[in-house]
Amino acid sequence: MPVETNAFKHVSYLWDQEEADRLAGDEVALLIYRSNLLGADLRLTNYGGGNTSCKVTDTDPLTGKAVEIMWVKGSGGDLGTLKKSGLAALYVDRLRSLQQIYRGIAYEDEMVELFNHCIFDLQSKAPSIDTPLHGFLPFKHIDHLHPDAAIAIAAAKDGKRITAELFGGTIGWVDWQKPGFDLGLQLRSCLDENPGIRGIMLGSHGLFTWGDTAYESYINTLEVVEQCAAYLEENYSKKGPVFAGQKIQSPGSEIRLKQVAEIAPILRGFCSSEKHMVGHFTDDARVLEFINSNDLKRLAPLGTSCPDHFLRTKISPLVLDLTAEEDLSDSAALKARLEPAFEAYRTMYKQYYEDCKHDNSPPVRDPNPVIILYPGIGLFSFSKDKQTARVAAEFYINAINVMKGAEAISSYTALPRQEAFNIEYWLLEEAKLQRMPKPKALSGKIALVTGSAGGIGKAIARKFIEEGAVVVINDNDESRLQIADAKFKADYGADSYVTTPLDVTNADEIDRAFQKACVSFGGVDIVVNCAGISISKSIQDHTEKDWDLLYTILVKGQFLITQAAVAIMRKQNIGGDILNIVSKNGLVSGPNNSGYGSAKAAQLHLSRLNAAELGPDKIRVNTVNPDAVISDSKIWEGSWAEGRAKAYGITVAELPAFYASRTLLNEIILPVDIANACFVFIGGMLNKSTGNVLNVDGGIAPAFLR
């Protein structure tokens, strides 16, 4: 019967018996349900880590006979979001029969391809390296997880003894061994030698638990992890201050974020020496406890223990030799101060590779750190995209939890570097990396598009996200920004963007917007000046207020945004792109348009001036000239449309057709057309183009550049 929901203090009991009853009789559905519950609690397993299985009786489609089939989480994926399409289904007897041709641990990698000969469901996900770990155990339902509390014991110097004493011999122990066919045999041997045990602890790695039903396996897992966590909590107070006590105190959050905004672009620039990286920052309380402690310098270089951890975080972090409250405003001096630390890290990593490599090892990978610790401030992580950077930070927090627990009950032991290398540069891991989709054109890039809650700006932001970038969405209209926030979250997910209010004429809001870019992503690579306003009046009707408003938003706004962007791009020292959305009106004279048209001409020439100045910084400045983009445009909602219709002697409703008819292509221009033009400049094919203008107006001869 289900236990009381309050029976657990250190893990979450999420089982819903009504939902389980609805799935009764479908063991695979119950496997997925159990997996999703386990994956929903990060105290039980980390993102993408662990695997679960169940064994069922099914009919062999070739013989019509009843056979035992194992459904197990396939390669990749995450327990919290696991679906049936993420499972592999294999004949249990075929999988176990592979032992007859197994040639020993030196050849175990060759067994992975043979797993495919054991497939039952031809729609299966590719079987993972952990498949035999489930296959050689006889239980109907099995959970293999990486709970911090269990790994803390598994990574402790006295882990084997502690496990035996804590569980009274009901949890077995298998020393560290790389996952694979041989480890599956080791698990079976452990069970044979210890009949009746309820689980097995894997040294430095994780936990195996099981049950005859999905519910029994779930409860067994929770009870074992709960007992591990309670044991750690009991011992924290016994050993004295955690991590030998606090060496320093963190300043307030406002100061921390100011420091982050100052240093993040510099760190990102160093970490992007081989390819553009996206950053993540956290000052989680567990991070601050660790980085402010007396034991930081002793423990950080040891690296992590669980393979899932260091595959995401690299062998060890870079610890910055900076105080929390020092002045970071002199970026040149800060870069000069930090550069030796990055060079030392790269040298260390390359030496680690040289010391540990095998004849057939893949080439050395990017030697830059993934995790950077700034004592008193927090943790930075850098990776190919925001999600991967965020998850890397989460994994390092898992590692901190493990170190804290292991130190409380004994002393922490990391994997030997050779063992860590054998996992990191494992040929099977390399093959998995090679199978990953090719990066999108804007992967690793960070963009800020002004006025991106609607119209042209929103279309540009969407295009950039779809091509792999992360984007700072902003607008001076709070309600419009909220609507855009909900839409972008639904379409792309929270790791693809952040939002911030932004009035391009307000210096404080500009500073906050770029600080948001630096804190959220590490800096900025692409800035699109798209925010605008239109006023259409005859010269007699034009007021000084109209004139000032046009020039303040269009010209001064473009100047201020570009100025702020360039400061960050120079800190990063990896180039960048400024794109200015101007107008055909910057080139073509028309009626009732003196203020708007001249401001657009100023924007156009300012683009040329900036391109000439910023070339040495590898910052490209280019212009897109739209015309009459009416769809989803705030500008066209009011007096501008009425003014243009009046100027041409037509009605507002006739404007789209009128504008199309006067073009060479007779086409209506849409926001997505402007977005595509922007992508042309930054998508990789025009990296040596600056100071150029691309007209997207359907073809208007007077706007041809001569």
N, C-alpha and C positions, 0 to 999 in steps of 0.2 A: 504493500500500500504506500502511496506517496507520503513523504515525511512532511513535517510542519515547515513552512517557508522560513521561519525564524530559527531553524536548527543550525544555520550556518552564519558565522560572523565574518569570515575572511573571503568567502566566495558567494556568488549570487545563485540562489536556487530559483530557476526560472521555469521549471516543468509545469505545464498546464495539462492536467489529466483529461479535461474535456477534449482538448486538441489531440492528445495522444489516443484517446478512445476513437476519435474520428478516423485516425490513421491505422487503427488496429487491424492486424492481418497483413499489412504491407510493411515488411521489415525494412525495405529500402527507403520507403517514405519516413519511417521512424528513425532510420540512420541519418537522413538529411535533417530531420527535425532536431535530433540530439546534437548533431554537428553544429547547426545554427545557434543553438543555445550555448554550447561550449565556446563558440567563436565570438559570442556577444559579450563575454566577460574577459577582458584583457588580463585579468589575474590568473586565468586558466591557460591562455595561450596567446601568442602575439599574432599580429596581422600576417596572414599567409603561412603561418607555422602550424606544425602538427598535422595529423591525419587520423581518420577514423575508418572503421570497416564493419561490415556484418557479413555473415555467411548464411546462405539460404539454400533450400532445395528447389531446383527448377528442372525443366524438361530439356534434354539435349535435342536440338532441332535435327541433328544428323541420325541419332539412334532411337529417339523417342523415349529413352530411359531417364530415370531420375538421377540427377547429378548434383553435387555440391558446388555452389557458385559463391565466390567472394566478391562483394562490392566494396571498393576502397577508394578513398579520395585519390584522384589522379594527380599527375604532375602539375604543379602550379595551383593557383586558386587560393581561396580563403575559406576557412570553415564557417565564418559568420555569414557568408553569402553563398555557400555551396548549394548547387542544384544538381539534379540527376545528371545533367550534361557534364558535370565536373567529376563524375565517378568513372572508375575503370571496373569492368566486370570480368573475372577470370575463372577458369576451371581450377578448382583447388587441387584435384589430383594431378593435373598436368603441371601446375606450378611446383608442387612438392616433388614431382618426378625429376625435375631439373637437377636435384641433388645427385642423381646418378651420373651426370656428365660434368659436374662441378669439379674443376681442376685445382681448387685452392684459392686462398685469399689474393695471391698475386694476379689471378686471372678473373677476379669476381666481376669486373666491369663488363666482361663479355657476356655475362648472364642477362644484362638489361635488355638487349635486343631479343633475347629468347622469351622474354615476358610476352612479347607480341604473339608468340605461338600458343599462348595460353588464353587468349582473349575469347570470351563467350559472347559478349554483346559487341557487335561490330561497330556500333556508334560510340564505343567507349572513348573516354579521354585516355591519353597515353599513360600507361602505368608509371608510377614514380619509383624512385630508388628504394623507398620504404616498403614497397609491396611485399617482399618476402618476410619482413618483420611481422606483418599481420598473417601471412600465409602459413608460417610454420608454427603459429600458436593455434590451439584447437578451439578457442572460444568463439561463440556466436557473434558477440559484439565486443569490439576493442577500441580503446581510445589511446592515441599517442599524442601527448601534449607537451608544451614547454612552459609550465607554470614557474614564475619567478621563485616561489617559495620552495618548490621541489628542486629546481636547478641550484638554488643556494646550498642545499644539502649535497647535491650531486657534485658541486664544484668546491666543496669544503675539503680541506686536507684530510679530515677524518670522516669523510662522507659515508664510506662503507660501514664503518663501525656505528656511526650515528643512525643510519638507516636501520640496521639490525636492532639496535636498542630501542629506537623510537617506535618501531612497528612490531617488536617482539617476534621477528622472524617471518612476518606475514608479507613482507615486501622483499623480493629478491634484489640482487645487485649484479650488474654486468659492467665491467671496467670499460673505459672509453674505447670505442672503436668506430671508425668511419662507417656511416650508414651503408648498407648493402646486403648482398646475399649472405655473407658470412655472419653478419650481425644477427640476421634472422635465425641462423643455426645456433648462435650463442644464446639467444632468447629461449629457444626450445630446450637447450641443454640446461639452462638455469631452472626452467620449469620442471624438467625431469628430475633434477637434483633436489628440488624444493616443492614437492607436490602439495597442493592446497594453498599456495600463496595467492594473494589478491592483486599483485602487481609487481612490476620490476622497475627499479631505478637504474637509469643509464648514466654512468659516470660522466660528469661535465655536460650532459646532454639534455636529459628530460625524463619522462615518465611514461610507462605503459600500464594501463589498467583495463579491466574487462568485466564482462557479466554475461549471463545467459539470455538476458533481454536488453533492449535498448535502455529501459529505465534502470535496470540493475547496474549496467555499465556506467550510466550517467551518475547515479548515486555513489557508486564506488569511487569514481573519479573525484567527485566533490569531497567525499569524506577523507580521502588520502591527502588531497591538496589542503583541505581545512586543517588536518592534523599537522602537516608540515608548517603551515603559516602560524598556527597557534604556538608551535614549538619555537619558532623564530621570535615571535613576540615575547614569549616568556623569557627568552635569553637576552633580549636587547638591553634590559635594565641590569642584568647580572654582570655584563662585561664592562660596564662603564659607558662613557659617552660614545655615540656612534661615530665611526671614522676618526677616533681619537679626539673628538671635539672640534669645535669651530675655531679656525685660525683667523678668519676675517668675517666682517659683517657686510651684508649687501646694502647699498644705498636704496632709497625709495624707488618705486616703480617708474616715476617720471624721469629720474636721473638715469635709470637703467635703459629706458627706451631711447633717451637722447644719445647715450653712448652707442646703442645698437645702430641707430640711424647714421651716426658718424662713421662707424667702423665697418658696417656690413658691406658696402660697395667695395671697400679695399680688400676685405677677405674674399669676396666673390671674385674679384679680379685675379687674385692669386690662384684661387681654386679653379678658375676657368682658363688656365694657361694652355690647356690642350683642347678643350671644347667648352662651350657655354654651359654653366651650371645655374640651377635655381636654388635659392636658399630657403631655409626655415629657421625660425628662432623660437626658443622656449626658455622661460625662467621658472619652470615648474619647481615647486618647493623641494622635490626630491633631487632635482639638479642642483639647486642652490646649496642644499645640505652637503652634497658631495664636493662641489667645486670650491666651497668655502672652508673645507675641512683640513685638518693637519695631515690626513692620509692621502690627499689628492696626488701628490708627487710620487708617492710609493705605489699606489694602486693603478693610476691611469696608464702608465707605460706597460703594465702587465697585459693589457688587452682583455678581451672577453673570452668566455668559456664555451657557451653554446654555439654550435655552427650557424644557426639561424641569426645570431647576433652579429658575429663578425663578418658574415657574408654581406650584411647590410652596412656595417659601420667601419670596415677595414680593421686591420690588425690592432690599431691603437689610435687614440685621438691626438690632436695637437693641442697642447695647453699653452695659452698665451701668457707671456711674462709682462702683464700690464696690471696696474691697479685700477680699481673700479671707478674712481672719481677723477682720474687725471684728465687733463685737457687733450682732446683728440682732434681739435679743429684744424691743426696744421697737417693736412693730408700728406704732403710730401715728406715731412719728417716721420709721420707714422708709417708710411710705406717703407721708408729706408730702415726703420726700426724692426718692422715685421719681416722683411724679405729674408734675412738670414734664418729665421725660424722656419719659414716655408722651404728654403733650400735644404736645411738640415733634415726636415721631414722627408722630402723627396729623396734625399741621399739615403736615409734610413730605409725607406721603402724599397728602393732599388737594390740595396744591399741585402735586405730580407729576401728579395726575389733571387738574387745571385746565390745566396747561401743555401737556399732550399730547393731550387729548381731541379727538375729531372730532365733527361734527354728529350722527352716528348712534351714538356710543359708548354702551354700557350705563351705567346709573347707577354712581356711585362705590360700591365695595364696602367692607366692613369695614376701617377704616383702622388697626386695631391690628396690631402686629408679629406675625409667625409665629415668627421666630427671635429669641431673646434670648441674648446672650453675656455671661457673668459671668466676667471675667478671674480666673484662678486656680481657678475652681470648675467651669465646664462650660457646656454648651449646653442651653437650654430651648426647646422648641417647643410651640406651642399650635394646635390645630385642632379640627374638628368631632367627631372621635372619636380613639381611641387609635391605630388603625392609621395614619390620615392624619397625626397628629402625629409618630409614629415615623418614617414614611417621609419627612416633611419634614426631620427631623433627618438622616436618611441622605443625602438630596439635598444638604443643606448640607455634609456631610462630603465628598461628591463635589466640591462647589464648592471646598472647601479644598484637596483634592487637585489640582484644576485650577490654582488660584492658585499652589500650591507648585511644580508642574511648570513653569508658564509663567514664574515668577520665576527658576527655575533656569537656563532656557535663553535668556531674553530679559526681557521685562516683561509683566505681565498686563494684558489689555485687556478690559473688560466691554463688553457691548452698549450702544450709545447709548440713553439713556432713552426716546427716542421709539420706537425699534425694540422695546425691551422692552415699552412700553405697547401697541404695536400687536399684540403677542402676547397680553399679559395680558387686554386688553379686546377682542380679536378677536371679531367677531360669531359666528364659527363656534365659538369656545371658549364664548361665552355660550350659544349654542344647546345645546352639549353639557351645560353646567351645568343648563340648564332641563329637560333630559331626565332628569336624575338623579332617583331616587325621592325622594319627600317624606320629610324627616327623621322618624324615629320619635318618639313622645311623650317619651321620656327621652334622646334624643340629646344628647350634651354633658354629661350628668349623671354624677356619681360617687357611689356608694353604699357604705356599710359596714353589713353586716347581721350582728349578733352571732349566734353559734351557727348559722352558715350551711352547715355541712358535712352537715346532715341535717335531716329533719323539716320543720317550718314554715319555718325559716330558709333551708333549701336551696330550697324552693319559691319563696320570695320572691326570692332571688337569681336564680334561673332566670327568673322573670317579668320582673325588672328588666332583665336582659341581653337578653331577647327583645324588650323595648321600647326598646332602644338604649343603656342605661346601661352603665357599667363598674362592677365590683363588687369589693370587698375581701372575699374568702371567709375565714372564720376559725372556729376551734373550739378548745376546750381538750383535745380528744382528737386526738392527733397521727395515729393510724392512720386515724381517720375523715376527717381533713383530707386525708390522702394519697389516699384513695379518691375523695373529692370532687374533688380536683385533677385526677386522671386523667379523671374523667367530664366535668368542665367543659371541659377541653382538647379532648376528643374531640367534644363537642357544639357548642362555641362558638368555639374557637380561643384562642390565648394572649393576644391583644390585648383580650379581653373581661373579664379578671379577674386578680387576684393573690391569693395565699394568705398567711396569717400565723397562727401560733399566738396564741390570745387567751383568757386567763382574765379575765373582767370584774371580778374582785375584785383583780387585780394591777395596780397603777399603772404599773409598768415595762412590762408587756406592753401595756397600753392605749396608752402613749406610743409604743411601737414599732409598734403597729398603725396609729395615725394618721400616724406618720412614713412608714410604707409607703404609705399612701394619698397623702401629699403628694409623695413622691419618685416614685412610679409614675404618678400621674395629675394631680398638681397641687393636690389638696385634697379636699374632700368636700362634697356637697350634700344627701345623704339618709342619715340614720342610723336604722337599725331596731334597737331594743332587743328582741331576741328570745330571747337566751340565758336558760335557765331551769332550775328544779329543782322537783320536787314531792315533798312528804312528807305522807302521809295517816295521821294517828293521832288517837286520842281525846286529850282534854286531859290525862288521867291518864298516858297513855303518852308524850306529847310531852316531849322532853328540852330542856334549855337549848341543847345543841349543835344540835339540830334547828332550834330557833327562830333562833339566830344564823346558821346556814347559809342558811336561807330569806331572811332579811332582808339578809344580806350579798350574796347573788347577785342577788336580785330587785330590792331597793330600792336598796341602795348601788351595785350594779353599774349599774343604770339611771342613777343620779345621776352616777357617775364617767364613764361613756361620754358622756352628754349634756354634761357639763361640758367634756370634751375636744373634742367636736364643735363646740360653740358657739365655743370659742376660735378654731378654724380658720374657721368660717363668718363670724365677725366680721372676720377678716383679709381674706377674699375680698370681703365687703361686697356680696354678690349674693343674700342671703337663704338659705333652706334649709328642710329638712323633718326633723323628728324624729317618728318613728312608734314608738309603744310597744305591743308585743303584751302585753296584760294578760290578762284572763280574765273570763268571766261570773261567776266566783267573787269578783271584786272588788265585785260588786253583790248577789249572792245568798248567803244563809246556808245552810250545809249541814252535815251531821254529819261528825265526825272531820276538821275542816278549819280549825281556829282559826289555826294558823301560816301555812299557805299562803293561805287566804282573806284574812286581815288584811294579809299582805304584798302581795297583789294589790290590795287596796283602797288601800294606801299608794302603790303604783305608779300607780294611777289618779288619785289626788289630786295626786301629784307632777307628773303630766302637765298637769293643769289649772294648777298653780302655774307651771310652766315656760312654758306658753302665755301666761299673763298677763304674765310678765316679758320674754319674747323677741319679742313682737309688734313693738316699735319697730325691731328688727333684721330684720324681714321673715322671721323664722324661725318657721315654723308647727309646732305640736306637736299631734298627734292620736293617738287611741287606737283599736286594733282589739281587740275582745273575742271570742276564740274560745271554744268549749267542746268538750271531748272529741275533740280531734284525735289519733286513735290511730295512724293510718297513719304509718310511718317515724319514729316518735317514740321517742327514747331514754328519755324520761320514763316511757313506758308499758311499757318492757321489764322493769322491776323491781318494787319493793315498792309503788310508787304504784298500779299497776293492781290489785295484790292488796288494797291498803287500800281502794280505792274499791269493789271487788267485795264486800269484807266489809261495808262500810258499807251497801250496798244489799241484802245478803243474796243475792247471785248469784255465778256463777262468772266468772272472767276472760274466758273465751270468749264469755260472754253480754253483755259490756260494750258492744260496738259497737251491737248491736240495742237494748239497753236505753236507751242514750243517744239513739238515733234516735227511739225510741218516745215519749220524754217531750217531744219538740219538737212545735211546732205543725205543722211541715212534714213530720215523720217522715223526716228526712234525716240521713244520716251526713255529718259535716263532715270534709273532706279538707284537706291542706296547701295545695293550689292554691286553695281557697276563701279562705283567709286571704291568700294572695299577691294574689289579685284585689282583695280589699278594700283592701290597701295601695296597689295601683295606682290605685284610685279616688281616693284622697287626693292622689296626687302626679302623676297623668297629665295635668294641665292644666285640668281642668274645675272643680276645687275650690281654686284658688290663693288664694281669699279666705276659706278656711275654716281655723280653728284652734280648739283647745280642744274638739274634738268627739270623740264616741265612736261607733264603728260596731260593732254586735253582729253576729257571724257564728256563730250558735249553733243555727240551724234554727228559731228562734223559741221562746224561753223567757220566758213572761209575767212571772215575778218579776224578770227582768233588764231589763225595759223601763225606759227612763229616764223619769223624771217631773220 
